Amino acid sequence: MKSLSIIFYVALMVWLPLVSAGNSRMSEPTTILVVTGGHAYDTTAFEKMFAQNDNLNVDMLGQPEANEAMENDRFKEYDAVVFYDMWQDITEDQKKAFINLTKQGVGLVFLHHSLVSYQEWDEFEKIIGGRYLQKGYVDDPALASDFKHDIKMEVSVLDSDHPVAKNMKDFTILDEGYSNLKVRSFVNTLLTTDHPQCADKVAWTNKYNNSRIVYLLFGHDHKAYQDKNFRRLLFNAIEWV
């Protein structure tokens, strides 16, 4: 019995540090990069939204420095990248770096006006899962997308079992809406609205190479940043990707 007690004690001493280390890793904040640039926004309120989440370590980087950092393979340092830019300039090497990022499996979350980025790069549409058809980049102006500030959207949750919308109920949000969007058929739609001045699909997920991807149409200004449903979707999306 004494020898069994000794064996049990030794095993316990080995096991406890492993459990402690595992719990420590689980409790570590998620490290993310937020990419901005090309569109004005309420900087203070936007950054405050992230700062109030103790589960996140956040770096902010604007364009064009962000694309240069991506080209230098610095994005792989992060658990996820949140795109809040509206940017058009991208070199061929930066396109390759973007694709390589998805091969590495880095999670990508795209917010609001990021859907307008890279109008002349068709592969970006496949990555994000859709496109805002910006005037000046479409042959027929009548086919261009449009926007409307401060509309009250009644949002329906289609998949409350998905981790991004887990246990969420239908909600209302005051935000800028986008209409006449191009949304690819292969995306998994999470949220819809029937507002006449907004596209019906307002949140979806996608998979490109090894990366999980989420797009949320919401997030124009402080009214969205302070909305509990938007925050929940955003932080769920970051954790899921």
C-alpha positions in Angstrom: 0.0 0.0 0.0 2.9 2.3 0.8 4.4 1.8 -2.6 1.0 2.5 -4.3 0.7 5.7 -2.3 4.1 6.8 -3.5 3.3 6.1 -7.1 0.0 8.0 -6.8 1.8 11.0 -5.2 4.4 11.1 -8.0 1.8 10.9 -10.6 -0.2 13.7 -9.0 2.9 15.9 -8.9 3.4 15.4 -12.6 -0.3 15.8 -13.5 -1.0 19.0 -11.6 1.5 21.3 -13.3 0.2 20.1 -16.7 -3.4 20.9 -15.7 -2.3 24.3 -14.4 -0.4 25.1 -17.6 -3.3 24.0 -19.7 -5.7 26.2 -17.8 -3.2 29.1 -18.1 -3.2 28.7 -21.9 -6.9 28.6 -22.0 -7.2 31.8 -20.1 -4.7 33.7 -22.2 -6.3 36.6 -24.2 -6.9 36.2 -28.0 -4.3 38.3 -29.9 -5.8 40.2 -32.9 -4.8 42.7 -35.4 -7.4 45.3 -36.5 -6.7 46.8 -40.0 -8.1 50.3 -40.8 -7.7 52.9 -43.5 -9.4 54.4 -46.5 -12.6 55.3 -44.6 -13.3 57.8 -41.8 -14.7 56.4 -38.5 -15.2 57.3 -34.9 -11.7 56.3 -33.8 -12.2 56.8 -30.0 -15.5 54.8 -29.8 -14.2 52.1 -32.1 -11.0 51.5 -30.1 -12.9 51.7 -26.8 -15.1 48.8 -28.0 -12.1 46.5 -28.2 -10.4 47.9 -25.1 -13.4 47.0 -23.0 -13.0 43.3 -23.8 -10.5 41.8 -21.4 -10.3 38.7 -23.5 -8.5 40.5 -26.3 -5.0 41.8 -26.9 -5.5 44.2 -29.8 -3.0 45.9 -32.2 -4.2 48.5 -34.7 -2.6 49.1 -38.0 -3.7 51.4 -40.8 -3.2 51.1 -44.6 -0.9 51.0 -46.5 1.3 49.9 -43.6 -1.0 46.9 -43.0 -0.5 45.5 -46.5 3.2 46.0 -46.2 3.2 44.1 -42.9 1.2 41.3 -44.4 3.6 41.1 -47.3 6.4 40.7 -44.7 4.5 37.7 -43.1 3.8 39.6 -39.8 0.1 38.7 -39.8 0.8 35.1 -38.8 1.7 36.4 -35.3 -2.0 36.9 -34.6 -4.9 34.6 -33.8 -7.2 36.6 -36.0 -7.3 39.7 -38.2 -10.2 42.1 -38.2 -10.5 44.1 -41.4 -12.2 47.5 -41.0 -10.5 49.1 -44.0 -11.8 50.2 -47.3 -8.7 49.9 -49.5 -8.0 49.5 -53.2 -4.3 49.6 -53.6 -2.7 46.1 -53.5 0.4 44.8 -55.3 0.7 41.3 -56.8 3.1 40.3 -54.0 0.5 41.5 -51.4 -2.2 39.5 -53.1 0.0 36.4 -52.8 0.6 37.2 -49.1 -3.1 37.5 -48.6 -3.7 34.1 -50.1 -0.8 32.7 -48.1 -2.4 34.0 -45.0 -5.4 31.9 -45.7 -3.2 28.9 -46.3 -1.8 29.4 -42.8 -5.3 29.3 -41.4 -5.3 32.7 -39.8 -8.9 33.7 -38.9 -10.4 36.7 -40.8 -13.3 38.9 -39.7 -14.5 41.6 -42.1 -16.7 44.5 -41.0 -19.0 46.8 -42.8 -17.1 48.9 -45.4 -14.4 46.3 -45.8 -16.8 44.8 -48.4 -15.9 47.7 -50.7 -12.2 46.9 -50.8 -10.2 45.7 -53.8 -12.8 46.3 -56.5 -10.4 45.1 -59.2 -9.2 42.0 -57.5 -11.7 39.2 -58.2 -10.2 36.7 -55.8 -11.0 39.0 -52.9 -14.7 38.5 -53.6 -14.2 34.8 -53.2 -12.3 35.3 -49.9 -14.8 37.6 -48.2 -17.9 36.0 -50.0 -19.3 39.0 -51.7 -18.8 42.5 -52.9 -20.1 46.1 -52.6 -20.4 47.2 -56.3 -18.8 50.6 -56.1 -19.7 53.3 -58.6 -16.8 53.8 -61.0 -16.0 50.1 -61.0 -19.1 48.8 -62.7 -20.0 49.3 -66.3 -23.6 50.2 -65.6 -24.1 52.7 -62.8 -27.6 51.3 -62.3 -26.0 48.1 -61.1 -24.0 49.8 -58.4 -24.6 49.2 -54.7 -25.9 51.9 -52.5 -26.0 52.9 -48.8 -28.3 54.6 -46.4 -27.4 56.0 -43.0 -29.3 55.4 -39.8 -31.9 52.8 -40.8 -33.6 50.7 -38.3 -33.1 47.1 -39.3 -35.1 44.2 -37.9 -32.6 41.4 -38.0 -33.5 37.7 -38.1 -31.1 35.1 -36.8 -31.2 32.1 -39.1 -28.7 29.9 -37.3 -28.6 30.3 -33.5 -26.7 27.1 -33.2 -23.7 28.5 -35.0 -20.9 29.8 -32.6 -21.0 33.3 -34.1 -24.8 33.7 -33.4 -24.9 31.2 -30.5 -28.2 31.5 -28.6 -29.0 34.9 -30.1 -32.5 36.0 -30.8 -33.9 38.3 -33.5 -32.9 41.9 -32.7 -33.2 45.5 -34.0 -30.1 47.7 -34.8 -29.7 51.3 -36.0 -26.9 51.3 -38.5 -26.0 52.1 -42.1 -27.4 49.7 -44.6 -26.0 48.5 -47.9 -28.3 47.6 -50.8 -27.8 45.8 -54.1 -24.8 43.8 -52.9 -23.3 40.8 -54.7 -23.2 37.9 -52.3 -21.8 34.6 -53.4 -24.0 31.5 -53.2 -21.5 29.4 -51.4 -21.5 31.5 -48.1 -23.4 30.3 -45.0 -25.9 33.1 -44.2 -26.3 33.7 -40.4 -28.5 36.8 -40.3 -31.0 38.5 -42.6 -33.1 41.6 -42.7 -36.2 42.6 -44.8 -35.5 46.3 -44.7 -36.1 47.8 -48.2 -32.9 49.9 -48.1 -30.6 47.1 -47.2 -29.5 43.8 -48.7 -31.3 40.8 -47.2 -28.1 39.0 -46.1 -26.3 41.0 -43.4 -23.9 38.4 -41.9 -22.3 35.2 -43.2 -19.4 32.8 -42.8 -17.1 31.5 -45.5 -14.1 29.2 -45.7 -11.1 30.0 -48.0 -8.2 27.6 -48.0 -7.6 26.9 -44.3 -9.1 30.2 -42.9 -12.5 30.6 -41.3 -14.1 33.9 -42.4 -16.9 36.0 -41.1 -18.5 39.1 -42.7 -20.7 41.4 -40.7 -22.4 44.2 -42.5 -22.9 46.2 -39.3 -20.4 48.7 -37.8 -20.7 52.1 -39.4 -20.3 54.3 -36.3 -20.6 54.6 -32.5 -24.3 53.6 -32.5 -23.3 50.1 -33.8 -20.1 49.9 -31.6 -22.3 50.4 -28.5 -25.0 47.9 -29.6 -24.8 44.8 -27.5 -25.9 42.5 -30.3 -23.2 43.9 -32.7 -20.6 43.5 -30.0 -21.7 39.9 -29.2 -21.5 39.0 -32.9 -18.1 40.6 -33.4 -16.5 39.0 -30.4 -18.1 35.6 -31.1 -16.8 35.9 -34.7 -13.3 36.7 -33.5 -13.3 33.7 -31.2 -14.8 31.3 -33.8 -12.3 32.2 -36.6 
